[in-house]
Amino acid sequence: MTTRILCVGDGAVGVDLMSELKPLESLCAEVTIIQDTDSTTLPEYMDRLALVERDGLGAVSPCRGLLDHCGQAHVIVVDGTPVNREVIDNSPNLKLVAVLRGGVENADLDALKERGIPLVHAPQRSADAVADYTVGMMIAENKNIARSHHFIIEGRWRKNYINQDYVHNMRTRTVGIIGFGQIGSRVAKRLSGFDSRIIAYDPFMDAEAIRSAGAEAVSLEELLEQSDFVTLHLRTSQATHHIIDADALAQMKPTAYLINTARSPLVDEEALAEALREHRIGGAAIDVFDAEPLPADHPYLSLDNVTLTPHIAGTCADTWHASVEIGLEELSRYLRGEPFQNRRI
């Protein structure tokens, strides 16, 4: 029997990249590739995905091409294109959904569970990109790299900054990693080259697994009190919402830096802005925000101790290629009747 695989290209993983799944046809599959016409550029992709992540699947319309072609598909492969209940209900032959990204907010998990349809994803696709970026953000904020560039563009030659007394080398610093999964563990690996002391808090990971990866397992309170850098690598959930709030910020050193390249809801933005304004912590480097693009009146924009970037930590050409490589391996395993490596449900 031929397995019909329907792939939907978008503004990130386009049709050309999706064509790298064509080798699956050697495993008795028929691969069809279509384009999501609502997501043909990276900005369109990012905007639609941000809407889904913030407001749910109902915030965007389903892909017309997917609805037109899903009826015969055994497998649907997407990156950011929504696989909502309407798509699932119109896919009577559906046996598997593959989402080629770490998050699966663009798939209706409840509808899939009702049908007993598994979903695989690519939790590690952007892990290297985000890990690299996180360490870069630590150094940029501590060493005033972005601020110095900004001042030179303005024609100002400035060498002294408000954190002058606590600009340090990474070798002498303690870095606290909150969330020690695919990204957090990679951050630790990179920091080992700087000889930083690395501590980690992850309520879902065994302490021995953290130690074997080169970090010291500690409580959240210990991490906040001891760290010179606190970096977040958790997914958003009810348990992690505002894990960094006013109380958590009050536990941090007055010279510590907060780094968030993960998800905005992990941090109480109002509390962080106040802590930075009053210099109760040393600084912050932020790549994710409650409202994106950042509003012109956002309090972060008036601060002199924060580095801001427009949600690009995982944006890397290698990320999109990794997505397809992971998807190819998972789908090959499926077609060979082997267990999945990255099954979400």
N, C-alpha and C positions, 0 to 999 in steps of 0.2 A: 504493500500500500504506500502511495506517495503522500508525504506530509506536506501540506500547503502552508508555507510561511509567508506572512504578510508583514513587510517592513515599511515603516513610515519615517522618511527623512525629515529633518527640520533645520532650523537656523544654526544648530550646533553640530549635530551628527547628520550631515546632509546625505543626499542620494548617492553621491560618489563614495562616501565612506561606508554607507550601508551596503554598497555593492561588494564590499569585502566579506560579506556573509554568503556570497554566491558559492564558495566551495562546499557549503552544506548540501548542494545538489548531488555531490558524489555519495551522499548518505541517504539517497532516495527521498530527497526533499525537492519541492518546487518553490523557488524564492521569487516573490513578487515585491517590487519596491515602488512606492509612491511618495509624493511630496506633500507635506502639510503646507497648504498654501497660506495658512494664517501665521506661519513661522518660517520665513524664508531667509531671514537675516539674524545675526546674533542678538542685536538689540530687541527684535521682535520676540525671539526665544526667551531672553531674559525677562522681558516685561510680562509675558504670558505666564511664565513659570512663577514669577514673584506673586502674581495675582492668585494662582492656584495655591501656593504655599501659605499665603496670608488669609485668603477668603474661601478656599475650598474649590472643589471641582465645578461647582455651579457658577463660579465667577467667569468662566470662559465657555464659549460654544465648542461643541465637539468638531473634530476634523471631518469635513464633508466627504473627502476622499476615503477616509477610514470607514465611515458608515456605508459608503457605496460598495466597498470591497470586502468587508469583514465577514459576510455571510458564509463564504466557503473556506475561511481560514481555520486551520488547526492551531496555528501559533501566530500571535501578534507580537511584533517587536517595535518598540518605540524608545525614544529618548525622553523628550519633554512633552510629546503629544498626549492629550488626555485619553485615557481608556476609562470612560465613565460607564454608568449603568446602562445607558442607551446603547453604547457600543457593545457591551457584554450581552445584553438582551438580544441584540441583532446578530449574534455570533453563535448559532446553534451547534457548530462543530468545534468550538474553541476548547483546546486541551491545555494550553500554556500561554502565559503572558511573560514577556521579557522586557524589563525597563532598564535601559542602558545607562543608569545613573545610580548614585547612592540612595537618594531619597526616592520614595515611591508615592509621594503626594498626588501625582498625576494619574494614579490608578485607584479605582474604587475597590478597596480590599474587601469590604463587606459583601459586595455583589459577587466577587470572585469566590469568597468563602462559601457563599450560599450554593454555588455551582460546584464546589470542590475543585476549582481550577487553581493550580499552583502558580506562583509568581516568583521569578528569579530577577535579581538586580545586580548592580555592579558597585558594591559598597566601597571598593578600593580604587575606583577609577580616577578620582581627583586627589587621592591621598598624598601622593608625592608633591603635586602642585601646591596644595594647601600647606603641607609641612614646610616646604621651601619658603613659601610666602610668610608663614608665621614667624620663622626665625628672622627673615628680612624685616618684618615689622618690629620685632623686638629691638633689633640693632638700629633701625631708622629712628624710632622714638627715643631711645636712650642716647644715641649719638647725634641727634638733631639733624639728620641727613635731609629730610624733606624740608624742614624749616630753613636750613642754610640755602638750599636750592631756591626756595621762594624768595628769600631776601636778595640773593644775587640777581635774580631776574628783575627785582625792583631797584637794583642799583645800589644795594646796601651791603657792605662788607662786615658781617657781624660774626663774632667768635664767642661771645658770652651769652649764655642762656640761663633760664631760671633753674634748670636742673644741674648747673655747673658743678655743684658739690657732690652730686651723686651720679655723674657719668662714669660708668665703670666698664671694665673688660668683662666679657662673659665668663672667663675662667674663674673669676672671684664671686660669681653670682649663683644664687639658688633659684631655679626655675620650677614653678609648680604647675603641673599639667592636670587639668580637671577634665577627665574623660580620656581613657587610655586605649582606645580602639585603633582602628586603621590609621587615623591621622595622628592622634596623640602619641602612639608608640613610635611613629616615624619622626615626629618632632624630637622625641627623646634620643633617637638614634643620631639625628643630625647634631644635637647639642653635645653628644658625647665627644665629638671632635673639638669642641670648645673647652672641654674639661669642666663644664658647669656641673654643679650639684643638681641632681634631678629628683624631684619628689612628685608623687602622683596620687590623685584621688579618683577612684572609679568604683561606685557601689555595685557595679555589675561584673567586676573582674576580681578573680582570686589574687590575693596579695603575693603569692608565690609567682604567679604569671607576670606580675608587674616587676618583681625583683629580678626575674630571669631576663627581662628586657632592659635591665640596666637602670631602673628607677627604684626609689624607696617608697613603699606604700604607706600613706599617712591618712589621717582623718581630714575632712574638709577644713575644720577649724585649725588644725596644725599647718595645713598647706597655706591658708590665708595669712597666718601669723608669721610664717618663716620665709615666704617667697619674696624675691626681688622682682620677679615677673610671674604673673598669674595668667595662664593662657587656657582658653576654653575650647573644648573639642567634644561637646555633647550634642545629641539631637534634642529638639524641642519636644517636651512632654509636660504633662501636668506636674510631674515630680521635679522637672528641671526649670520650669518657668520662673524667671527672676531668681535663679540660684545666686546671682550676684545682685543683691539688693542693698539698701542702706546699711543694714546690720553687717553684711559680709564685707562691704567696703570699709566699715569702721574697724574691722579686724585686720585689715591689710596695713603693712608698713607705710608710713608717710612718704617714703621714697620709692614705693613699689609701682610697677607699671601693669596695667590690665590690657591684655590682648584678646580681641574677639574676632576671629576669622570663621566662626561657626554659624550661629544663628542669633539674630537680634533678640528674640524673646528670652534668651538666657540672662539678659542684663536689664535691670530697671534703668532706662535711659535718663529719666529725671533725676534719680539718685546719683547716677554716675556724673552727670553734668554738674550737679551741686558739689560733689566731692572734688571734682577737678577745679571748679571755679574757686573753691575755698582752699585748694591745695592740701586736701587731706590725704591724697595719694599723689605719687610723683607724676604720673601721666598715663596716657592710654593710646592704643593704636586699634582702630575700629574699621572693619571692612563691611559690616552688616548693620542695617538700621531698620527701625520700625516702619518708617516711611521712606520709600525709595522711588525716585531720586530724593535726596535730602532736601527738605524745604529750606527756603532762603532764610527763614527766621529761626532755624533750629539752634538751640543753645550751644551745641558743639562748635558752631562756626565762629563764636566769639571768644573761644578759649585759645590760650597760647601753650597748652601742654597736652595736645592731642594730635595724632596723625590719622588722617581720614583717607580712605580709598573707596571707590564705588562698586563694592561687591564683586571683586575680580580675583579673589585668592585662588579659586579653582579654574579660572579661565586660562587655558593653555592648550596649544595645539596637541600636545601629547595626551591631554585628558580625553579628547574626543577619540583619538586612535585607541587608547586603552579601553574605552567603552566598548568598541567593536571587538577588540581582542577578547575581552572577558565574555561578551555575548556569544562570540563564535565558539569559545570553549564550552560554555554552558549548554548551548544548543546542540553541539556535537555530542556531548554527554547524553542529552535527552534522546537524540536519534539513535545512539548506540545502546540505550537502555541502562545507562549508568546513573548513579546517584548524583544529584546536584551538589555543587559546592557553595552556591550563593542563593539558596532558597529563602525567600522572605515569608511566604505562606504556603 
